[in-house]
Amino acid sequence: MAERMVKCIKLGRELPGLDEPPFDNELGRRIYENVSKDAWQMWVEQLKMIVNEYRLNLADREAQKLVRQAMEEYFFGQGVAPPPDYVPPQK
């Protein structure tokens, strides 16, 4: 069976899409229809940085709201700026 392809909104080219919507809501459907697996993996790394830098508790509704807003901005807006005090890891 061939992989489902999407025109990735983040990477700007035709790539394999997610296997299923990440959430059962409108945002999840938009991501499923417009975001590639590669771009989703990039988001997961961005999310780790956001959670760690802001020390978010994802069980908290305000933290969930912040993550949802960052996700929408990451995929469908201007992108997400790193937290003000963020220092990238040394390689």
Secondary structure, 3 states (H helix, E strand, C coil): CCCCEEECCCCCCEEEECCCCCCCCHHHHHHHHHCEHHHHHHHHHHHHHHHHHHCCCCCCHHHHHHHHHHHHHHHHCCCCCCCCCCCCCCC
